[in-house]
Structures are given as C-alpha cells and as structure tokens.
Amino acid sequence: MRTILQGDSEVADVAVSRQHTEPIVYPELGGFAYDVVKPVLDRIGAMLLLIICAIPMTAIAIAIKLSSPGPVFVKQERVGRYGQPFLFWKFRSMRSDAEVMRDELEEQNHHDAPLIFKMRRDPRVTRVGAFLRRSSLDELPNLFNVVRGEMSLIGPRPPLPREVAHYTPHHMRRLAATPGMTGLWQVRGRSEVGFEEMVELDLEYIERWSLLRDAYIALKTPLAVFTGRGAW
C-alpha cells in the first residue's frame, strides 16, 4: 500500500479545495510487470498505432479545420497517476467557445455526478465532432500521451483537476493506476456508467490487474467502439 496525505505536494495542486489532510491509501499496483513491462508495451503499441493511423489522423485534422473555426487539437490539464497533472491531447470535437457555453448549460447536465459534465445532445459539439465522439476517434491523439509515458493504452480515464478537487479518499484510490485510453469503464458502457460504478470498476481493474486482463480489455474495446454504447 502507498499512503499519501491529501495535503502532500503531489496532490495539492488538484485538491486545493480540500482543507483537511485525510490519508489516501493507494492500492498496491507495481512490480516489474506493471512498472517496466507494461510501459514498454504501451510505447511500442502507441508508436505502431500512430504509424497505422497517420493517414486517418491527417484526414480527421483536415475535416475539423474545414468544418468549424478553431484549432485541430485541444489540450486539457488532466490528473494522472498519484495526482500528477499532465496535458491531455484530443481532436477538437466542440466549438471553440465550448468552455464559455458550459456555464449556461450546467443545469442540463445528464451525468449522475455533478462534477462530470455530460449532455446527450450537447449543442457545443460540431457535426464532425459528433462522429468523432461516437467512434472515439477524437481520442487518437492520446497516443502521444502514451508515448510520453503520461498515459497507458489500458487504464482508468484521467479526470479533470476540478473533479479530483472534490474526490473523497476512496475516489482518490483510482489514481493508483496510470490513466488509459480504454478500460473497464469503456467496455462496459462509458457515459451510461454512473460515477460511483466507474470508481468501483477502476478499483476492480487495479486490484485484479494483469497483462492478460489488459489484453482482454484491448480485445473488447473495438466492439465497444463499434456499437457506440454510452458514447455521448
């Protein structure tokens, strides 16, 4: 087990609203297989996928640029393993003023956790963006995060700092793993999975982790993407 106080420097930047210092006991998830073998496989897999997807990613970039004003990519600060922040890359799927519009749409949040903003028919999403979201193609630039070692191919999805600032010590336990492009949450319904269920799925993944389990999730992901269940 790894124990960190919420007042420690590693998590202070993403938990500034929590004034007390409750101990966070992270599940043990380490060893040679997780800390060495998995990152090597992740980087090799991500580089191969970037080569394979080079032409589709170029086509997506052109479609985004032609369909609406704004940048091709968006960068967001996300929270990684043990609360470490990093810049998360995605293809832009929304209007360039999406964050400004978010406050006006707050009451229409369809997610069960108020800190996670999701709408089934979000007016900020562009036509190209709607397709990218349904197919999860907007997440292809996450491969650069994997190559940089900030993410894994398989693991919990990385939360936003404003979400983590309101996590309980139990929720913080999901940060014991390197965040991934896909995981149990992805293959079991994505946005249709409630927040507490998502946390339990992440903890199940962490506590039962193995390379074979990662392979199982990787094999299940294409079907989840193809059916589009929970992709909104």
N, C-alpha and C positions, 0 to 999 in steps of 0.2 A: 504494500500500500504506500502511496505517496501522499503526504499531508501538507497542505499549504493554507495559510491564513488568508482570508479574503482581503486583508489589508496589505499583504505582501506585494512587492513591486511588480511581480509577474502578472497580477490580475488587477492592480489598482486602476490602470487606465480604462478598463472596461467594466469596472464595478464601482465607479465613483459615487453612485447614489446610495450605496450600502455602507452605512457608517459603522456598523458593528464588525467585529473580526471573528466570524464563525469559522471553525476549521473545515477545510474541504478535504475529505479523504478520497483521493482518486483511486479507482480500481487499478490493481497492478496489471499492466499490459506492456510487457517489454520483452527482454531476452533477445538473443541473436536473431531469431526468425523475424520478429516484428521490427526491431531497430536497425537491422542490417539487410537481411534478405528481402523483406517487403519493399523498402525504399529503392533498392537496386532494380527489382522487378517493375516497380511503378515507373521509374525513369525510363527504362528500356521500352516498356509498353507505351508510355506517353509519347516518346520520340517516334516510335513506329506509327502511332496513330496520327501524329502531326504530319508525317510524310504522306500517309494514305489519304488524309483529309485536306491536303494542301489546296487542291483544285476546288472541292466543295466549299471550303472556308473562304476562298477568294471570291467565289460566286455569291456567297452569302453577304460578304462585305460590300460588293457592288450593289446587290439588291437593297441593302439597308441604306446605302448612300443615295441611291436614286429614288427611294420611296418616301423619305422624310428628311427634313433638315436636322443636322446634329452629327455627332461623332459615330463612328462604326462600333467602337468598343466603349463600355462603361467600366469604371474602376470603383470598387466599393471597399471600404475597410471592413474586414471580417475578423472573426476571432478563431484562432487555430488552437493547436494542442497546448494544454495547460494555460490557456488565456492569452497566448501570444498573438498580437494583431498582425495582419498582413493585407496586402492589396489584392483583391479578388477580381479577376477579369471575366467579362461576359460580352457577348454580342449585344448591342443595344436593341431592345425589343419594345421600348416605350418612347413616347415623345420626349424631347429634350427638356421640357419643363415638368417632368413627371413628379419630381420631389415637391415642387411648389403646389401642384394639384393635390398631393396626398392629403394635406390638412383638410381640404374641402370635402374629401371623400371618406374621411375617417369613420363616420357613422355607418358606412356601407360595408365595413369590414366583415367578411364571411368566415374568417378563421375563428376557432374557439378560443385562441389565446390572443388577447387584445394587442400584445406587443408584436405579433406577426400579422402584417397587413396583407390580406389576400381578397380579391374580388373575382367572382366568376366571369363577369363581363366588365372588365376594367377599361374605362374609356381612354385611359392613357396608353394602352397597348396599340401599336400600329398594326396594319394588315400583315405586313411581313413578320412583325414581331409575334403575332398570334400563331402563325405557322411554326416559327422557331420554338415557341414555348411548348406547343403541343408535341413537337418532335424532339424536344430537349436539345436541339441544335444550337440554341443560344448559349449553352454551357460548354461548347467545344473549346473556347479559349481557356477554360480551366486547365487544359492540358499544359499550358505554360506554367501554371502554378504547381502542377505535379512535377514538372522538370526541375523547377526551382526548389523542390522539397517542402513547399508550404502546404501542399495537399497530397492526397493519395488517390489512386483510382477508386478504391473502395473504402468507405468510412462514413461517419456521421456528416450531415451537411453543416457547413460553417455558419454560425449565427452572426447577426449584426451586433455591434457593441451595445446599442440601446436595448437589445433583448437580454444580453448577458448581464447588464447592469441590474436587472430585476430577477435574475436566477436565484433560486434557493441553493444551499449547499448540495442538495440532492440533484438538482438540474445541472450543477457545475460538473458533476461526475462524468457527464457525456463528453466533456472536453479532455478526457484522458487519452482519447484516440486522435490521431491525425485526421483532419476532416477529409472527406472523399467526394468524388464526383457522383458516385452512386452508392447505395447501401440498402439495408433492410427497409428503411422508410421509402426509398424509391420503388422497390419491387413490390411493396405491399399497399400502394395507393397514393403516395405523395401527398398532395394537399387534402385528400379525403381522410388522412390520418390525423387525429387530434394531437395537440401539443404533448399532453402527458403520455399518450401512447407512443408518440415519436421518441420521447425520452426513454421510455422503457425498452423500445426496440434498439435504441443506441446502446443502452446498458447491456442488453442481451448480446448484442454484437461484440461488445468489449469483453464481457465475461466469458464468452464462448469462442473467442477469436482463434482462427487457424487459417493457414494458407488455403486449405481445401474449402473452408467456408467462404473465403474471398472468391475462389473460383466458382463456387455455386452461385453467389450473388452476381458475378460477372456474366454468367450464362443466362440468368433470369432477367437481366436488365434489358436486352433487346426486345423481349416480349412485352415488358412493362412500357417501354418507349413506343412500341408499335401500337399497342392498344390505347395509349394515351390516357389511361385511367388516372384521375387526380391531377392532370396537367392543366392548371389554370392559374 
